[in-house]
Amino acid sequence: MRRFSQKNHLVTLNEINITPLLDLAFVLLIIFVITTPMLEQSINLKLPSGGAEKSSTRKDQIRTIEVNPEGGYVIKGKKYTLDELERYLAAEFQKDPKLGIWLRADKKEEFGHAVEAMDVVRRLGIGKFDIATSPAKR
């Protein structure tokens, strides 16, 4: 009589191995953490250094105005003229009175266009305003 051992029988798996699923989830999380700051910048600018470390304003209340050296303004990847920028910011400020503005401009360019954007923000009465800078070198 021939005997069969348990090693030769096929064993069905009753459980799902979640280790590969968790590995995939962590890889996707790392990718999102790395790419999210890159999505906020649409124009490659060299920012001046210095400034405050942190802001108390929530991210969803901030609109970042990027000043194009040619005189255009970019918010969330969309280009605006000065008049369009004023209309957009007025509508956003009317929706959220706690709106804050970050102004990004290249440190090598003249600040004429940036000053025009600052005047628009001041005219609209938006009190939370800051100029984006890169961290100071220590």
N, C-alpha and C positions, 0 to 999 in steps of 0.2 A: 504494500500500500504506500502510495506516495503522499508526502506531506507538503503543504504549501505554507510558506511563511508570510507574515503580514507585509513584508517589504515588497513583495511582488504585486500586491493588489493595488489597484488605482484608488486613491483616496480623493473624495470630493471635498472641495473647500466650501465651508459654510460661512466664511467670513470674507469681507473685502479688505484687502491690504490698503490702508490709507496712507502709508508712507510716501508713495510716489505722488499722491494727490497733494499732500502737505508740502513736499518739495516744490511742486509746481506753483502752489500758492505763494510760498516764500520768494521764489524767483520773480513772480509777477509783482509782488509787493516791492521788492528791491528795484525793479525796473521803473515802477511808478514813482517811487521816492526820488530816484535819480532824474527822471525826465520832467517832473512837475515844475521845478524852477526854470527849466529851459523853455517851457511853454509860455511863461509869463513875459518873456523877452522876444520881441519880434525884430528889433533892430539891433545890430551889433554895435554897442557903444562902449567907450572907455569912460567910466564914471570917475568923478573926482573922489579922492579919499577923505575920510573923516566922517563926522556926524555922529548922531546918537545911535546906540546899539539896537534898541527895540522900540516898537510903537505899541500903544495900548489899543489901537483901532483894530477891529476884526478884519480879516482878509476880504470878506464879502462886501465890506463897506468901503473898500479902497478901489479907486480907478487909477491906473498908471498911464500917464501921458508920456509918450516917447517923442522927443523932438527930433525930427529928421533934419540933418544939416542943410537940406535944400529948402526947408521952410514948411514942410508938411508935419502933421501930427498923427500919431498912431495910438489907438486904444484897442486892445484885444485883437490886434492884427488888422484892424480896419483903418484906412487912411481918412483923415478929415482936413478940411481947410479951417481957418480960424473961425469963420462964421458958423460952420457946421459943428465945430468943437464947442462953441458957446451954446448952441441949441441943444446938443447932446448932453452937456454937463448941466444945463438948466433943467432938462427933463429928469435926469438922474437925481439931482439935488431935490427936486420936487417930490420924487418917490421916496427918497431916504434923506432926511435932514441931517443925519449923522455921517454923511458922505465925507470921505477923506481923499485927498489927491496926492499922488506921488508924481513928481516930475523927473523924468530921466533925460539927460542931455549929455552929449559927449564933452569931456573936459577940454578938448583941444579946439572946439568950435566956439564961435562968438555966441554970447547968450542973448542976442536980439530976439530970436524966435521964442526962446524960453521965457523971456520977460513978457512977451505978448501973451503967452499962455498964463503966466502969473497974473497979469492984468485981468484976464477973463475970469479966473478963479476969484480974484478979489472983488470984481464987479458983481459976481453972482452971490457974494456973501458966504462962500464956503470957508469956514474957519479952520478946518483941519487940512493943512497943506505942508508938504515936506519935499525936499529935493533928495532924490535917491543918490546914495554914495556907496562906494565900496568901503569895506572895513579899513580902518587906519592900520598901517604897518607898524609893528612894535618891535 
